[in-house]
Amino acid sequence: MAWKIVVTSLKHLIHPVLGLLCLSFTLSAAPARLAIVIDDFGYRKHNEEQILKMPAAISVAVLPNAPLSKEMAQKAYQSGHEILIHMPMAPISKQPLERDTLRPGMSVEEIRRIVAQAIRNVPHAKGMNNHMGSAMTSDLGAMQLVMKTLSHYQLYFLDSVTIGSTKSTQAAEGTSVQVVKRKVFLDDDQSEAAVRKQFNLAVKMAQKNGSAIAIGHPHPSTISVLQQMLPQLPPDVVLVPVSHLLPSAPHRTYPSHEPKPVEVKTPEKPVALPVNLTHRCPAPESIEKINPQATYSTIKNIFGTSPAIWSIYSYLTYCSVAPQIAASSLPSAPNRP
């Protein structure tokens, strides 16, 4: 009889123990980081607003002279998304160009004027990436003028890599501008099957190399694929803003899902409590080691879904983004050359 009691006890203990071991392994492993940038903001309000409803770790690039550039930049900022200036740059091929497109041969004064105006038109930008630009980015002298100008504004540069002979990295040498490069285009082919394939490629590249940057556009097919696949990211991959992949950036995780408001219901009336639990979160150095998405996935796979498990996930994601939310709510001094 005694051995039966022992066996029964072991059966009840084995799953929780295995779960804790798996959870410990998941939390100790450094997750791969995936940054997704959606270009061409400023023209398609409905589509762009759908992007802004997605996780705040998705970055958006706003065309500086688009009709809705200031409006969409402000909405993106209020939604917590990182903003880039999607700077028009001259391509090798002949095609219609945006107003104030940067071109090889421009004087430093003209480049400074265009960049300064773009910064005014796209408030809260932290970086810049090129719209088209195969001719401009492959011209070392022209890009050196761009990088020297950007260094006055503390903006990073994301090279969209529209040509293999890009000179962005060399041009930034000797300046304070940090350069990162795009690895995957999500929607050169706008069919959902092709976008899904490219999304999976970006995930695999992040897993292989530790990080990857993918660029897409607010096309209906891209929006649909992101809505379907972002909740299905593997546990070892987390979404991050582009600035988290800069050479000087500390290694930190960012949740793929936004925390939901906590509601406490009473028999008389539901009372919504504001999510203001920062003072009850673990220390920042402790919470940065936690990957909420991986934690939730591991627990869900072992114990199944329940309101309690989802509440734990919401709490962890809130604590992960609380410092960024607090920082973004502070007024920032204007950048000056």
TORKOL-4160 file (C-alpha; in steps of 0.2 Angstrom, whole numbers, padded with zeros to 4 digits, m for minus):
337
<pt num="1" X="0000" Y="0000" Z="0000"/>
<pt num="2" X="0014" Y="0012" Z="0004"/>
<pt num="3" X="0023" Y="0010" Z="m0013"/>
<pt num="4" X="0006" Y="0014" Z="m0021"/>
<pt num="5" X="0005" Y="0030" Z="m0012"/>
<pt num="6" X="0023" Y="0034" Z="m0017"/>
<pt num="7" X="0019" Y="0031" Z="m0035"/>
<pt num="8" X="0003" Y="0041" Z="m0034"/>
<pt num="9" X="0012" Y="0056" Z="m0026"/>
<pt num="10" X="0026" Y="0055" Z="m0040"/>
<pt num="11" X="0013" Y="0055" Z="m0054"/>
<pt num="12" X="0006" Y="0071" Z="m0046"/>
<pt num="13" X="0023" Y="0079" Z="m0044"/>
<pt num="14" X="0032" Y="0074" Z="m0061"/>
<pt num="15" X="0023" Y="0087" Z="m0072"/>
<pt num="16" X="0025" Y="0102" Z="m0060"/>
<pt num="17" X="0044" Y="0097" Z="m0058"/>
<pt num="18" X="0046" Y="0095" Z="m0077"/>
<pt num="19" X="0037" Y="0112" Z="m0080"/>
<pt num="20" X="0048" Y="0121" Z="m0068"/>
<pt num="21" X="0064" Y="0113" Z="m0076"/>
<pt num="22" X="0058" Y="0118" Z="m0093"/>
<pt num="23" X="0053" Y="0136" Z="m0087"/>
<pt num="24" X="0070" Y="0138" Z="m0079"/>
<pt num="25" X="0079" Y="0133" Z="m0095"/>
<pt num="26" X="0068" Y="0145" Z="m0106"/>
<pt num="27" X="0071" Y="0159" Z="m0094"/>
<pt num="28" X="0090" Y="0157" Z="m0094"/>
<pt num="29" X="0092" Y="0156" Z="m0113"/>
<pt num="30" X="0094" Y="0172" Z="m0122"/>
<pt num="31" X="0080" Y="0174" Z="m0134"/>
<pt num="32" X="0083" Y="0179" Z="m0152"/>
<pt num="33" X="0078" Y="0197" Z="m0156"/>
<pt num="34" X="0067" Y="0201" Z="m0172"/>
<pt num="35" X="0064" Y="0219" Z="m0177"/>
<pt num="36" X="0050" Y="0223" Z="m0189"/>
<pt num="37" X="0048" Y="0240" Z="m0198"/>
<pt num="38" X="0033" Y="0245" Z="m0208"/>
<pt num="39" X="0038" Y="0258" Z="m0221"/>
<pt num="40" X="0028" Y="0271" Z="m0231"/>
<pt num="41" X="0018" Y="0278" Z="m0217"/>
<pt num="42" X="0008" Y="0294" Z="m0221"/>
<pt num="43" X="m0003" Y="0290" Z="m0235"/>
<pt num="44" X="m0015" Y="0275" Z="m0230"/>
<pt num="45" X="m0023" Y="0280" Z="m0214"/>
<pt num="46" X="m0034" Y="0265" Z="m0212"/>
<pt num="47" X="m0021" Y="0252" Z="m0216"/>
<pt num="48" X="m0008" Y="0261" Z="m0205"/>
<pt num="49" X="m0020" Y="0262" Z="m0190"/>
<pt num="50" X="m0021" Y="0243" Z="m0191"/>
<pt num="51" X="m0002" Y="0242" Z="m0189"/>
<pt num="52" X="m0003" Y="0254" Z="m0174"/>
<pt num="53" X="m0015" Y="0241" Z="m0165"/>
<pt num="54" X="m0001" Y="0228" Z="m0166"/>
<pt num="55" X="0012" Y="0226" Z="m0153"/>
<pt num="56" X="0021" Y="0242" Z="m0149"/>
<pt num="57" X="0038" Y="0233" Z="m0153"/>
<pt num="58" X="0034" Y="0235" Z="m0171"/>
<pt num="59" X="0043" Y="0251" Z="m0178"/>
<pt num="60" X="0036" Y="0262" Z="m0191"/>
<pt num="61" X="0044" Y="0273" Z="m0204"/>
<pt num="62" X="0035" Y="0289" Z="m0209"/>
<pt num="63" X="0038" Y="0298" Z="m0226"/>
<pt num="64" X="0042" Y="0316" Z="m0221"/>
<pt num="65" X="0032" Y="0324" Z="m0235"/>
<pt num="66" X="0017" Y="0313" Z="m0235"/>
<pt num="67" X="m0001" Y="0321" Z="m0232"/>
<pt num="68" X="m0003" Y="0312" Z="m0215"/>
<pt num="69" X="0015" Y="0312" Z="m0209"/>
<pt num="70" X="0013" Y="0322" Z="m0194"/>
<pt num="71" X="m0003" Y="0315" Z="m0189"/>
<pt num="72" X="0003" Y="0297" Z="m0191"/>
<pt num="73" X="0019" Y="0300" Z="m0182"/>
<pt num="74" X="0010" Y="0307" Z="m0167"/>
<pt num="75" X="m0002" Y="0292" Z="m0167"/>
<pt num="76" X="0012" Y="0280" Z="m0168"/>
<pt num="77" X="0021" Y="0289" Z="m0153"/>
<pt num="78" X="0005" Y="0289" Z="m0143"/>
<pt num="79" X="0003" Y="0270" Z="m0146"/>
<pt num="80" X="0021" Y="0267" Z="m0140"/>
<pt num="81" X="0029" Y="0263" Z="m0157"/>
<pt num="82" X="0047" Y="0268" Z="m0162"/>
<pt num="83" X="0047" Y="0280" Z="m0176"/>
<pt num="84" X="0059" Y="0282" Z="m0190"/>
<pt num="85" X="0060" Y="0295" Z="m0204"/>
<pt num="86" X="0058" Y="0286" Z="m0220"/>
<pt num="87" X="0069" Y="0298" Z="m0230"/>
<pt num="88" X="0067" Y="0298" Z="m0249"/>
<pt num="89" X="0083" Y="0295" Z="m0258"/>
<pt num="90" X="0087" Y="0294" Z="m0276"/>
<pt num="91" X="0087" Y="0277" Z="m0285"/>
<pt num="92" X="0097" Y="0272" Z="m0300"/>
<pt num="93" X="0081" Y="0268" Z="m0310"/>
<pt num="94" X="0070" Y="0282" Z="m0317"/>
<pt num="95" X="0054" Y="0283" Z="m0307"/>
<pt num="96" X="0043" Y="0296" Z="m0299"/>
<pt num="97" X="0051" Y="0304" Z="m0283"/>
<pt num="98" X="0045" Y="0311" Z="m0267"/>
<pt num="99" X="0047" Y="0330" Z="m0264"/>
<pt num="100" X="0064" Y="0334" Z="m0256"/>
<pt num="101" X="0072" Y="0317" Z="m0262"/>
<pt num="102" X="0091" Y="0317" Z="m0257"/>
<pt num="103" X="0102" Y="0315" Z="m0272"/>
<pt num="104" X="0121" Y="0313" Z="m0275"/>
<pt num="105" X="0128" Y="0330" Z="m0279"/>
<pt num="106" X="0118" Y="0340" Z="m0267"/>
<pt num="107" X="0127" Y="0353" Z="m0257"/>
<pt num="108" X="0129" Y="0350" Z="m0238"/>
<pt num="109" X="0118" Y="0365" Z="m0235"/>
<pt num="110" X="0104" Y="0357" Z="m0246"/>
<pt num="111" X="0105" Y="0341" Z="m0237"/>
<pt num="112" X="0105" Y="0349" Z="m0220"/>
<pt num="113" X="0089" Y="0359" Z="m0225"/>
<pt num="114" X="0080" Y="0343" Z="m0231"/>
<pt num="115" X="0085" Y="0333" Z="m0215"/>
<pt num="116" X="0080" Y="0347" Z="m0204"/>
<pt num="117" X="0063" Y="0349" Z="m0212"/>
<pt num="118" X="0060" Y="0330" Z="m0211"/>
<pt num="119" X="0063" Y="0330" Z="m0193"/>
<pt num="120" X="0051" Y="0344" Z="m0190"/>
<pt num="121" X="0038" Y="0334" Z="m0201"/>
<pt num="122" X="0040" Y="0317" Z="m0192"/>
<pt num="123" X="0040" Y="0321" Z="m0173"/>
<pt num="124" X="0048" Y="0309" Z="m0160"/>
<pt num="125" X="0059" Y="0300" Z="m0173"/>
<pt num="126" X="0073" Y="0290" Z="m0166"/>
<pt num="127" X="0081" Y="0285" Z="m0182"/>
<pt num="128" X="0080" Y="0286" Z="m0201"/>
<pt num="129" X="0080" Y="0274" Z="m0215"/>
<pt num="130" X="0080" Y="0276" Z="m0234"/>
<pt num="131" X="0065" Y="0276" Z="m0246"/>
<pt num="132" X="0072" Y="0269" Z="m0262"/>
<pt num="133" X="0090" Y="0276" Z="m0263"/>
<pt num="134" X="0101" Y="0264" Z="m0273"/>
<pt num="135" X="0110" Y="0279" Z="m0281"/>
<pt num="136" X="0111" Y="0289" Z="m0265"/>
<pt num="137" X="0117" Y="0275" Z="m0253"/>
<pt num="138" X="0130" Y="0268" Z="m0265"/>
<pt num="139" X="0138" Y="0286" Z="m0266"/>
<pt num="140" X="0151" Y="0287" Z="m0252"/>
<pt num="141" X="0153" Y="0306" Z="m0253"/>
<pt num="142" X="0135" Y="0309" Z="m0253"/>
<pt num="143" X="0131" Y="0297" Z="m0238"/>
<pt num="144" X="0145" Y="0305" Z="m0228"/>
<pt num="145" X="0136" Y="0322" Z="m0229"/>
<pt num="146" X="0120" Y="0313" Z="m0223"/>
<pt num="147" X="0129" Y="0305" Z="m0209"/>
<pt num="148" X="0137" Y="0321" Z="m0203"/>
<pt num="149" X="0121" Y="0329" Z="m0203"/>
<pt num="150" X="0112" Y="0315" Z="m0193"/>
<pt num="151" X="0126" Y="0316" Z="m0180"/>
<pt num="152" X="0119" Y="0333" Z="m0174"/>
<pt num="153" X="0102" Y="0325" Z="m0171"/>
<pt num="154" X="0107" Y="0309" Z="m0162"/>
<pt num="155" X="0097" Y="0298" Z="m0175"/>
<pt num="156" X="0103" Y="0281" Z="m0180"/>
<pt num="157" X="0102" Y="0275" Z="m0198"/>
<pt num="158" X="0093" Y="0259" Z="m0204"/>
<pt num="159" X="0100" Y="0254" Z="m0221"/>
<pt num="160" X="0086" Y="0247" Z="m0231"/>
<pt num="161" X="0099" Y="0239" Z="m0242"/>
<pt num="162" X="0091" Y="0243" Z="m0259"/>
<pt num="163" X="0108" Y="0240" Z="m0267"/>
<pt num="164" X="0122" Y="0228" Z="m0262"/>
<pt num="165" X="0135" Y="0241" Z="m0264"/>
<pt num="166" X="0128" Y="0252" Z="m0251"/>
<pt num="167" X="0141" Y="0263" Z="m0242"/>
<pt num="168" X="0131" Y="0268" Z="m0226"/>
<pt num="169" X="0143" Y="0259" Z="m0214"/>
<pt num="170" X="0158" Y="0267" Z="m0221"/>
<pt num="171" X="0150" Y="0284" Z="m0222"/>
<pt num="172" X="0146" Y="0283" Z="m0204"/>
<pt num="173" X="0164" Y="0280" Z="m0198"/>
<pt num="174" X="0170" Y="0295" Z="m0188"/>
<pt num="175" X="0153" Y="0301" Z="m0183"/>
<pt num="176" X="0141" Y="0296" Z="m0169"/>
<pt num="177" X="0128" Y="0288" Z="m0180"/>
<pt num="178" X="0125" Y="0270" Z="m0177"/>
<pt num="179" X="0120" Y="0259" Z="m0193"/>
<pt num="180" X="0110" Y="0243" Z="m0194"/>
<pt num="181" X="0105" Y="0234" Z="m0209"/>
<pt num="182" X="0089" Y="0226" Z="m0216"/>
<pt num="183" X="0090" Y="0207" Z="m0218"/>
<pt num="184" X="0073" Y="0203" Z="m0225"/>
<pt num="185" X="0060" Y="0212" Z="m0236"/>
<pt num="186" X="0043" Y="0205" Z="m0231"/>
<pt num="187" X="0032" Y="0210" Z="m0246"/>
<pt num="188" X="0041" Y="0212" Z="m0262"/>
<pt num="189" X="0028" Y="0199" Z="m0268"/>
<pt num="190" X="0012" Y="0205" Z="m0260"/>
<pt num="191" X="0003" Y="0188" Z="m0260"/>
<pt num="192" X="m0001" Y="0181" Z="m0243"/>
<pt num="193" X="0009" Y="0165" Z="m0246"/>
<pt num="194" X="0025" Y="0175" Z="m0251"/>
<pt num="195" X="0023" Y="0187" Z="m0236"/>
<pt num="196" X="0021" Y="0172" Z="m0224"/>
<pt num="197" X="0037" Y="0164" Z="m0232"/>
<pt num="198" X="0047" Y="0179" Z="m0229"/>
<pt num="199" X="0041" Y="0181" Z="m0211"/>
<pt num="200" X="0046" Y="0164" Z="m0207"/>
<pt num="201" X="0063" Y="0167" Z="m0216"/>
<pt num="202" X="0065" Y="0183" Z="m0204"/>
<pt num="203" X="0061" Y="0172" Z="m0189"/>
<pt num="204" X="0074" Y="0159" Z="m0194"/>
<pt num="205" X="0087" Y="0172" Z="m0198"/>
<pt num="206" X="0085" Y="0179" Z="m0180"/>
<pt num="207" X="0086" Y="0162" Z="m0172"/>
<pt num="208" X="0102" Y="0158" Z="m0182"/>
<pt num="209" X="0111" Y="0175" Z="m0180"/>
<pt num="210" X="0103" Y="0181" Z="m0163"/>
<pt num="211" X="0094" Y="0195" Z="m0172"/>
<pt num="212" X="0087" Y="0201" Z="m0188"/>
<pt num="213" X="0078" Y="0216" Z="m0196"/>
<pt num="214" X="0063" Y="0214" Z="m0208"/>
<pt num="215" X="0055" Y="0228" Z="m0218"/>
<pt num="216" X="0037" Y="0228" Z="m0224"/>
<pt num="217" X="0023" Y="0240" Z="m0230"/>
<pt num="218" X="0005" Y="0243" Z="m0225"/>
<pt num="219" X="m0002" Y="0232" Z="m0238"/>
<pt num="220" X="m0018" Y="0222" Z="m0234"/>
<pt num="221" X="m0008" Y="0206" Z="m0236"/>
<pt num="222" X="0006" Y="0211" Z="m0225"/>
<pt num="223" X="m0006" Y="0217" Z="m0211"/>
<pt num="224" X="m0016" Y="0200" Z="m0213"/>
<pt num="225" X="0000" Y="0189" Z="m0211"/>
<pt num="226" X="0006" Y="0199" Z="m0196"/>
<pt num="227" X="m0011" Y="0198" Z="m0187"/>
<pt num="228" X="m0010" Y="0179" Z="m0190"/>
<pt num="229" X="0008" Y="0176" Z="m0186"/>
<pt num="230" X="0014" Y="0188" Z="m0173"/>
<pt num="231" X="0004" Y="0178" Z="m0159"/>
<pt num="232" X="0013" Y="0162" Z="m0165"/>
<pt num="233" X="0031" Y="0168" Z="m0164"/>
<pt num="234" X="0042" Y="0154" Z="m0157"/>
<pt num="235" X="0045" Y="0155" Z="m0138"/>
<pt num="236" X="0064" Y="0159" Z="m0142"/>
<pt num="237" X="0060" Y="0174" Z="m0152"/>
<pt num="238" X="0055" Y="0191" Z="m0146"/>
<pt num="239" X="0050" Y="0207" Z="m0155"/>
<pt num="240" X="0060" Y="0222" Z="m0152"/>
<pt num="241" X="0061" Y="0240" Z="m0158"/>
<pt num="242" X="0076" Y="0244" Z="m0170"/>
<pt num="243" X="0085" Y="0254" Z="m0157"/>
<pt num="244" X="0087" Y="0238" Z="m0146"/>
<pt num="245" X="0098" Y="0231" Z="m0160"/>
<pt num="246" X="0110" Y="0246" Z="m0161"/>
<pt num="247" X="0128" Y="0241" Z="m0156"/>
<pt num="248" X="0127" Y="0252" Z="m0140"/>
<pt num="249" X="0110" Y="0245" Z="m0135"/>
<pt num="250" X="0109" Y="0234" Z="m0119"/>
<pt num="251" X="0103" Y="0216" Z="m0122"/>
<pt num="252" X="0085" Y="0217" Z="m0116"/>
<pt num="253" X="0069" Y="0208" Z="m0121"/>
<pt num="254" X="0052" Y="0216" Z="m0126"/>
<pt num="255" X="0035" Y="0207" Z="m0125"/>
<pt num="256" X="0026" Y="0203" Z="m0142"/>
<pt num="257" X="0009" Y="0206" Z="m0134"/>
<pt num="258" X="0003" Y="0221" Z="m0125"/>
<pt num="259" X="m0003" Y="0220" Z="m0107"/>
<pt num="260" X="m0022" Y="0220" Z="m0105"/>
<pt num="261" X="m0031" Y="0231" Z="m0092"/>
<pt num="262" X="m0035" Y="0221" Z="m0076"/>
<pt num="263" X="m0053" Y="0220" Z="m0071"/>
<pt num="264" X="m0060" Y="0215" Z="m0054"/>
<pt num="265" X="m0079" Y="0211" Z="m0055"/>
<pt num="266" X="m0090" Y="0213" Z="m0039"/>
<pt num="267" X="m0108" Y="0207" Z="m0038"/>
<pt num="268" X="m0114" Y="0225" Z="m0040"/>
<pt num="269" X="m0104" Y="0232" Z="m0054"/>
<pt num="270" X="m0087" Y="0228" Z="m0063"/>
<pt num="271" X="m0073" Y="0240" Z="m0057"/>
<pt num="272" X="m0059" Y="0243" Z="m0069"/>
<pt num="273" X="m0043" Y="0245" Z="m0060"/>
<pt num="274" X="m0029" Y="0256" Z="m0069"/>
<pt num="275" X="m0014" Y="0246" Z="m0073"/>
<pt num="276" X="m0002" Y="0256" Z="m0062"/>
<pt num="277" X="0008" Y="0242" Z="m0053"/>
<pt num="278" X="0025" Y="0248" Z="m0056"/>
<pt num="279" X="0029" Y="0249" Z="m0038"/>
<pt num="280" X="0024" Y="0230" Z="m0036"/>
<pt num="281" X="0035" Y="0224" Z="m0051"/>
<pt num="282" X="0052" Y="0215" Z="m0048"/>
<pt num="283" X="0068" Y="0225" Z="m0049"/>
<pt num="284" X="0072" Y="0230" Z="m0067"/>
<pt num="285" X="0087" Y="0219" Z="m0068"/>
<pt num="286" X="0077" Y="0204" Z="m0063"/>
<pt num="287" X="0062" Y="0207" Z="m0075"/>
<pt num="288" X="0074" Y="0210" Z="m0090"/>
<pt num="289" X="0079" Y="0192" Z="m0088"/>
<pt num="290" X="0061" Y="0186" Z="m0091"/>
<pt num="291" X="0054" Y="0182" Z="m0108"/>
<pt num="292" X="0035" Y="0184" Z="m0105"/>
<pt num="293" X="0030" Y="0176" Z="m0121"/>
<pt num="294" X="0041" Y="0161" Z="m0118"/>
<pt num="295" X="0036" Y="0159" Z="m0100"/>
<pt num="296" X="0017" Y="0160" Z="m0106"/>
<pt num="297" X="0020" Y="0147" Z="m0120"/>
<pt num="298" X="0029" Y="0135" Z="m0108"/>
<pt num="299" X="0016" Y="0136" Z="m0094"/>
<pt num="300" X="0002" Y="0134" Z="m0107"/>
<pt num="301" X="0009" Y="0119" Z="m0115"/>
<pt num="302" X="0012" Y="0110" Z="m0098"/>
<pt num="303" X="m0004" Y="0116" Z="m0088"/>
<pt num="304" X="m0016" Y="0122" Z="m0102"/>
<pt num="305" X="m0024" Y="0139" Z="m0103"/>
<pt num="306" X="m0033" Y="0147" Z="m0089"/>
<pt num="307" X="m0037" Y="0165" Z="m0083"/>
<pt num="308" X="m0024" Y="0163" Z="m0069"/>
<pt num="309" X="m0010" Y="0159" Z="m0082"/>
<pt num="310" X="m0015" Y="0173" Z="m0093"/>
<pt num="311" X="m0015" Y="0185" Z="m0078"/>
<pt num="312" X="0003" Y="0180" Z="m0074"/>
<pt num="313" X="0007" Y="0184" Z="m0093"/>
<pt num="314" X="m0001" Y="0201" Z="m0092"/>
<pt num="315" X="0008" Y="0205" Z="m0076"/>
<pt num="316" X="0025" Y="0200" Z="m0083"/>
<pt num="317" X="0023" Y="0210" Z="m0100"/>
<pt num="318" X="0017" Y="0225" Z="m0090"/>
<pt num="319" X="0033" Y="0225" Z="m0079"/>
<pt num="320" X="0043" Y="0222" Z="m0094"/>
<pt num="321" X="0037" Y="0238" Z="m0103"/>
<pt num="322" X="0034" Y="0249" Z="m0088"/>
<pt num="323" X="0051" Y="0258" Z="m0088"/>
<pt num="324" X="0049" Y="0262" Z="m0107"/>
<pt num="325" X="0031" Y="0268" Z="m0104"/>
<pt num="326" X="0037" Y="0279" Z="m0090"/>
<pt num="327" X="0051" Y="0286" Z="m0100"/>
<pt num="328" X="0041" Y="0289" Z="m0115"/>
<pt num="329" X="0028" Y="0299" Z="m0105"/>
<pt num="330" X="0042" Y="0312" Z="m0100"/>
<pt num="331" X="0044" Y="0327" Z="m0111"/>
<pt num="332" X="0059" Y="0327" Z="m0122"/>
<pt num="333" X="0070" Y="0341" Z="m0126"/>
<pt num="334" X="0070" Y="0346" Z="m0145"/>
<pt num="335" X="0086" Y="0340" Z="m0155"/>
<pt num="336" X="0096" Y="0354" Z="m0162"/>
<pt num="337" X="0110" Y="0354" Z="m0174"/>
